[in-house]
């Protein structure tokens, strides 16, 4: 699974120090009051840790721990006396991280960062045809068709924009196929300006709906240049909003082609060029994955674009209830985009810095079994079976990336991804 989604490390109410409770169980419960902080290095070089007041931490079984534990590095103690018996287990009832020394550190839970989707929408002449009609150079603009596919696709996109489950997602839109047949451009810059810039839903919904409703099927299908134009805008957006993750969504109904323009000596779009454009997007740093929704028949070639764009396969729609199928595809894309393959390194308190050699990543699956992923130095150190994780920049990390095998593991529903700060990083020796 190559889709990459950034998850923000948010301090949970879990306070666990590098110690064990008196009965030998791992401390991993919640502390009320101010709560303890992770182990950070202060300006003087010594480690600091905020003291927690109020009730003490509970064990993973819900029993109160006895005395306060001290965070690694000599930080202030986390008080543990006075915990109430029977407190709920920490976060997801998984046993807290613990290494061979009994260190458990401080846990951070994953929380979605904003997802931004940039739609590149096909308004070529073939979108004026019914979904079940196919053929090269398809154009039904003069046929007075009662059920043009653009209406079904537009309706599904509008329903997606208005869906409460889409709230908080940033969405923008651009178009291709808007030039008259015979005058199609294969210059990516012709498709790099958005019709509506990316902004969060629901606030941006009406502008997007108005834009969609103003478009009519018009020209040819320069898919490759359109993908490059979309990636140009989306990449600029991603770099201007590094705490977000941005993807491109290609919505199209046909094979890349511009038969009239080509006959006139102009450009000739091809599926091979579109595949190359998607591959270029997916290999940028950070990558821009390209999702594809295809409407109509004989569209299996669009799978090649999706595969090159890092999203494995296209969502192909045809037959009856086109609008419902497109909506289902959009909802699936939204869900797929939430796979947590990247997390941001937890931010330290003001004036302090984090110890990057005291960070661990673990996963609690749906059956509440915990797995600790081992650190590898770079992506080249990823194990095809065991996976692992690595920093984006080992010298100045800001993000934690999961290897592909680990990303596949955490893709299963019902699990949680956790970052623990304060214990020596467990490193792969392979």
N, C-alpha and C positions, 0 to 999 in steps of 0.2 A: 504494500500500500504506500503510494508515494504522495498522496494528499497530505499537506502539512498545515496544521492549524495551531495557532499560538494560544496557549492557556496561561493565564496570569496566575502567578503564585500569590495567593492572598492569605494573610495570616489568619489562621483559624484560632479558635479558642483553646486549642490543644497546647498544653505546656508539659513538656517531657524533658528531663535533664539526663546527663550522662551518668546514670545510676540505676539501681533497681530498688523496688520497694522492699520493706523489711521481710515480707513473706516470700521474696524471690521472684515475684511476678514483675513484668515490665510496666513501668509507669507510662501511661499513654492517654490519660483521661483529661477532662477539662478543668481548668482552674478559673474560678470566678474572680471578680475584682478587676485589677488592672491587667493581669495576665503577664506571663513571662515572655521575653523576647528571645530571638535566636542569638547565637554566639557571634558577635562581631568584634572586630579589632578597632579599638579606639585610637585617638591621635597619639597617645603615649605609647602605643604598642601593646598594651595589656588588653585582655579580652573583657568585655563588659556584658552584662545581662541584667535586664530589668527584674526587680523583685516582684513577685506576685503576692497579692494580699487576698484576704478572704478565705474561702474554702479551698482545700488542697486538691491536688490532682488525684484522679481515680486511676485504678489499674484498668487494664483492658477488660477485666471481668466485672468492673463496676465497683470494686471495693476501694475504700479510701486508703491512700498510702500513709505511711507513718510520719517520718520526718522529712524536712525539706531537702531537696537534692540541689547540687551545685552544677551549673552549666560548665561545659568543657572550657578550659582556659582560665579558670579562676574568677569567673563572673559572680555577680551577686546571687545569693541563694534564692531558689524558688521555694517559698514556704509550702509545706505539705500538711501541716497539722490542721485538724478541724474539718477535713473533708467529710461530706455527708455520705452515709452508706447508701448504696443502691443507685448512685448517679448513672446516667446513661453512658454507654461506651463512647469513646471518642469518634466523632465523625461517622465512620461507616462500619464500626465494630470490628475492623481488622486489627490484629495485634500490631502495636506500634513498632516501628523500625527499631532494631537492636542489633549491634554488632557483637563480635566475640568478646569484647571487653564489658558489655552491658550498657554501652552508650546508646541512648535513644534520641538525643537531640530535640529539636523543635520542628514540628511538622507544619507544612503549608499545603493547602488544598488547591486543586485546580478550579479555575473559574473562567468561563469563556471571555475572551477579548472580542471586541467588535469584529464581525465578519462583513466584508464588503464584496458585493457582486457587481461586476460590470458586464452588462448584457450587450452583445453585438447582435442586433436584430436584422434579419433578412427581409427586405421589402421588395425583392425582385419580382418580376412579372409573374413568375410561376406561383407566387403566393395568392394570386387571384383565382387559382384553380381549386377544384375540390380535392380533398386529401387523397382520394383513391385514384386520381388521374396522374399518369406518369409519362415520361418521354423527354428526349433531348430538346432543348430550346423551348420548353413549355411556357406558354403565355396565354392566359384566358381573359385578358383585360377587356376585350371587346365582345365577350360571349354572354354577358349579362348573367353570370353565374349567381345562383341564390345562396350558395354556401361556400364562399371562398375560404381557403384554409387560414388566411390571415385573420379572419374573424374569430375562428376557434382558438388560434394561438394567442391572439391579443386578449381574448376573454380569460384564458387560463392565466396569463401573466398578471392581469388586473386582479384576479382572485387571489393569486399568490401575494401580491403587494398589499392587499387588504386583510390578509390572514393574520389574526393576532399572533400566531406563532412566528411571523416574520418581523414583528416589532423589534427594533434595536438593530436590525441588519441594515447596513448601508447599501443602497442600490443606485446605480446610474445606468444610462443607456446610450448607445450609439447605433448608427444604421449603415447598412450597405445595400446595394441594389437600387439606390435612389437616382442614379444617372440614367438617362435615356439610352436604350439599346443602340449600340454603335458608337457611343461616346464614353464607354466605361474606362475608368482609370485604374491602373494597377500600382499606383503610387500610394504607399501606406499612409502618407500624410493626408490623403483625401478622406481617410476614415479615422483619424486620430482625435478629432474634436468631438466631444460628447454632445449628444442632443440634450441630455440632462446630466449634470454632474452628480457624482456619488454623494449621497447624504442619507442620514438614518430614516428608516420608516418608524412611525407612520407619517412623519412630517413631510417627506419627499414624495409620498404616494401620489398626490393629486397632480403634481408637475409631471411625473412619469406617465400617469394615465392620460393626461391631456396631450402629451407628446405622442404616445402610442395611437391615440384616436385620430391624430392629424395625418397619419401616414397611409399612403395608398400604394399597392403594388405597382412597380414602375419598370425596372431595368433588368440587368443581367446579374450574374452571381460571382463576383471576384472574391472568393472566400479567403484565399491566402493573404492578399493585401488587407482585407478587412480584419483578419486575426492580428496581423502585425500592427495595424492602426489601433486596435483595441488594447493590445499589450503595451504600446507606447504610452497611452493615457494611463492605463492601470498601473504600470510600473512607476510612472511619475507619482501617482497617487500613493502607492505603497511606500515609496521612499519619503514622501512628505508626511506619512502617517505610519511610522514604523511599529507602533504598538498594535496596529490592526493587521489582519491578513486579508489579501485581496485575491480574488479569482476572476477569471473571464468565463462567461457563459455565452457560447455561440448557439443562437437559435436560427435554424435554417431549414429549408425544405428541399434542397436540391444539390446535385453534383456541381462542383465548381466549374463554371463555364461562362464564356462571353462570345457566343458564336457570331453575332453580327459585328461586334468590334474586331474580332479576330479576322473575319473576312475582309474587313476594311483596312487591314494592316496594323491594327492595334494589338493590345496585349491579349494573351491567351491563358486564362487561369486554369490550373490543373489540380487534381487531387494531391499529386506529389508535392506541389508547391504549398498547398494548405497544410499538409502533414509536416513539412519542414518549418513552416511558420509556427505551428503549435509546439514543435520540439524546441524551437528557440525560446519561446515563452517559458516553457517548463524547466529550462536549464539556466535561466537568469539567476542572479543572486540578490535578493531572495527569489525563489521560483514563483512563477505565475502559472498555476494549473489551469488547464482549459477544459471545461465541461462542455458537452455537446448535446443538444436536443434536436433531433431530426424529425420532421413531419412529412409524411408521404410514403411512397413505396420505393423499393430498390435503393435503399439508403445505407446499406451495410458498409459502404466505403467510408462513412462518417466515423465508424469504429476506429479506423486508422488515425483519424485526427485526434480522437479522444485518447487513444493509447499513447500517441506521441506527446499529447498535452498532459500526461501524468494522471489521467482519470480512468484508465483501463478500457472503458467502452462507452459508446454513445447511448443515449436514451432515445430509442426509435419509436415513433408513434404513427399509427395508421389504422384504417378501418373505421369503426363507429366510435362515437363519443371521443372525438379528438381532443376537445377542450379538457375533458376529465382526465384523459391520459397525459396530456401535457402538464396539467396541474400536479398529477401524481409524480411525474418526473421531476418537476421543480421542487416538490416537497422532499423527494429522495435526495436530490442534490444538496438541499439545505441540511439534511441529516448527515449525509456523508461528509460535508464540510466541517462537521463538528468533531472529527477525529483528532484527539490531542497528541499530535506528533512533535510539538514544540512547546516549551514553557519558557516564560521569562524568569531569569534569576531573581529571587526575592530581593527587594530593595532594602538596604540597611537604614537604620535611623540616621538622622542628620548628623554629619560630622564623623561618621564611622564608615568602615568598609567591611565587606563580607570576606570571610576566609574561603576562597574558592576550592581549597583542598579539604574542606569540611562540608561537602554537599553530597547527598545521596538521593537517588530517585527510586521510588518503589511503586508498585501497582497492586491494588486490592481488587480482585475480580468479583464477579457476581455471587460467588459462593463464599466470599469473605476470606479467601486465601491470599496471602501477601507474597509478592515476588520482588526482590531487589535487583534492579538492573545494574550491571557493572559498567564503570566508566571506561571508555576507550579514548585515546588521544584525539583522533580525527575520524572522519567518516570512513576512511580506508581501513580502520581497525575494527569496523563492525563485523560481527560474526553472523553468518547466514542463518544459523539456528538459534543461538543464544541472544543475538541482538546486542543491546547495550545503549549507551548514551554518550554524548560528547558536547563540548561547548562550541558555540559559533566562532569564538576567538579565544583560544587558550590563554593568551596574554592579557586580555581585557574582556572577559565574558559578559554578555548581556542576555544570552538565550541558551537554553538546554534543548538539544535536538535528540530525538530518539532514532536509533537505527531502524531499518525497515522491518526486521523481524519483531522488534519490540513494539513498533507502531502497529503491526498487524495484531499483536497480542492485546493491546489496549483498545483496539477497535471493537471488541466484543461488548455488547450492551451490559449495563448494570455495574460496571466497574468504576474505580476512582484512581486517578494518578496523583501521587503525593511527592513533595520534595521535603527532605529533612536536612536541616542545617545544624551543625555543631558536632558532628562525628566525622572521623577521618574517612575520606572518600574511598569506597571500595572499588578497586581498579582491576580490570581484566589483565591477566599476565600473558595472554595469547598474542 
